[in-house]
Amino acid sequence: MRREEFKMERTGLLEVGQILPITEGKLPNSYYYTLGKAYAMSANFAVGNRIKSGEGRVVDVRETPKGFFVTVEFDE
């Protein structure tokens, strides 16, 4: 299992246990991912570190001083 963190701007959009699709976006030297219908976004990933799964399961939603973060688990 692979776990990655996504940044969310508002709370209340997701619940633990939800299975959501991810969409891959390409930058010149890296990739980024959007969770569901733009609920949250990932950091940038190097080419060799791309997420291969098309969907993931929400395992944690938390608030920090820097904002809201979602941890998603992928079958990889």
Contacts in CASP RR format, 6 or more apart in sequence:
PFRMAT RR
TARGET T0000
AUTHOR 0000-0000-0000
METHOD contacts of the structure
MODEL  1
MRREEFKMERTGLLEVGQILPITEGKLPNSYYYTLGKAYAMSANFAVGNR
IKSGEGRVVDVRETPKGFFVTVEFDE
1 73 0 8 1.000
1 74 0 8 1.000
1 75 0 8 1.000
1 76 0 8 1.000
2 51 0 8 1.000
2 53 0 8 1.000
2 73 0 8 1.000
2 74 0 8 1.000
2 75 0 8 1.000
2 76 0 8 1.000
3 59 0 8 1.000
3 71 0 8 1.000
3 72 0 8 1.000
3 73 0 8 1.000
3 74 0 8 1.000
4 33 0 8 1.000
4 42 0 8 1.000
4 51 0 8 1.000
4 71 0 8 1.000
4 72 0 8 1.000
4 74 0 8 1.000
5 42 0 8 1.000
5 43 0 8 1.000
5 69 0 8 1.000
5 70 0 8 1.000
5 71 0 8 1.000
5 72 0 8 1.000
6 33 0 8 1.000
6 35 0 8 1.000
6 39 0 8 1.000
6 40 0 8 1.000
6 41 0 8 1.000
6 42 0 8 1.000
6 69 0 8 1.000
6 70 0 8 1.000
6 71 0 8 1.000
6 72 0 8 1.000
7 40 0 8 1.000
7 41 0 8 1.000
7 42 0 8 1.000
7 43 0 8 1.000
7 67 0 8 1.000
7 68 0 8 1.000
7 69 0 8 1.000
7 70 0 8 1.000
8 14 0 8 1.000
8 39 0 8 1.000
8 40 0 8 1.000
8 61 0 8 1.000
8 67 0 8 1.000
8 68 0 8 1.000
8 69 0 8 1.000
8 70 0 8 1.000
9 67 0 8 1.000
9 68 0 8 1.000
10 68 0 8 1.000
11 61 0 8 1.000
11 63 0 8 1.000
11 68 0 8 1.000
12 61 0 8 1.000
13 39 0 8 1.000
13 40 0 8 1.000
14 20 0 8 1.000
14 35 0 8 1.000
14 39 0 8 1.000
14 40 0 8 1.000
14 58 0 8 1.000
14 61 0 8 1.000
14 70 0 8 1.000
15 58 0 8 1.000
15 61 0 8 1.000
16 58 0 8 1.000
16 59 0 8 1.000
16 60 0 8 1.000
16 61 0 8 1.000
17 57 0 8 1.000
17 58 0 8 1.000
17 59 0 8 1.000
18 57 0 8 1.000
18 58 0 8 1.000
19 55 0 8 1.000
19 56 0 8 1.000
19 57 0 8 1.000
19 58 0 8 1.000
20 35 0 8 1.000
20 36 0 8 1.000
20 39 0 8 1.000
20 55 0 8 1.000
20 56 0 8 1.000
20 57 0 8 1.000
20 58 0 8 1.000
20 72 0 8 1.000
21 36 0 8 1.000
21 54 0 8 1.000
21 55 0 8 1.000
21 56 0 8 1.000
22 33 0 8 1.000
22 34 0 8 1.000
22 35 0 8 1.000
22 36 0 8 1.000
22 51 0 8 1.000
22 53 0 8 1.000
22 54 0 8 1.000
22 55 0 8 1.000
22 56 0 8 1.000
22 72 0 8 1.000
23 33 0 8 1.000
23 34 0 8 1.000
23 36 0 8 1.000
24 31 0 8 1.000
24 32 0 8 1.000
24 33 0 8 1.000
24 50 0 8 1.000
24 51 0 8 1.000
25 31 0 8 1.000
25 32 0 8 1.000
25 33 0 8 1.000
25 34 0 8 1.000
27 44 0 8 1.000
29 46 0 8 1.000
29 47 0 8 1.000
30 44 0 8 1.000
30 45 0 8 1.000
30 46 0 8 1.000
30 47 0 8 1.000
31 44 0 8 1.000
31 45 0 8 1.000
31 47 0 8 1.000
31 50 0 8 1.000
31 51 0 8 1.000
32 41 0 8 1.000
32 42 0 8 1.000
32 43 0 8 1.000
32 44 0 8 1.000
32 45 0 8 1.000
33 41 0 8 1.000
33 42 0 8 1.000
33 45 0 8 1.000
33 51 0 8 1.000
34 40 0 8 1.000
34 41 0 8 1.000
34 42 0 8 1.000
35 41 0 8 1.000
35 42 0 8 1.000
35 70 0 8 1.000
35 72 0 8 1.000
39 70 0 8 1.000
40 68 0 8 1.000
40 70 0 8 1.000
42 51 0 8 1.000
45 51 0 8 1.000
51 74 0 8 1.000
51 76 0 8 1.000
52 74 0 8 1.000
52 76 0 8 1.000
53 74 0 8 1.000
53 75 0 8 1.000
53 76 0 8 1.000
54 74 0 8 1.000
55 74 0 8 1.000
56 72 0 8 1.000
56 73 0 8 1.000
56 74 0 8 1.000
56 75 0 8 1.000
57 72 0 8 1.000
57 73 0 8 1.000
58 70 0 8 1.000
58 71 0 8 1.000
58 72 0 8 1.000
59 71 0 8 1.000
59 72 0 8 1.000
59 73 0 8 1.000
60 70 0 8 1.000
60 71 0 8 1.000
61 68 0 8 1.000
61 69 0 8 1.000
61 70 0 8 1.000
61 71 0 8 1.000
62 68 0 8 1.000
62 69 0 8 1.000
62 71 0 8 1.000
63 69 0 8 1.000
END
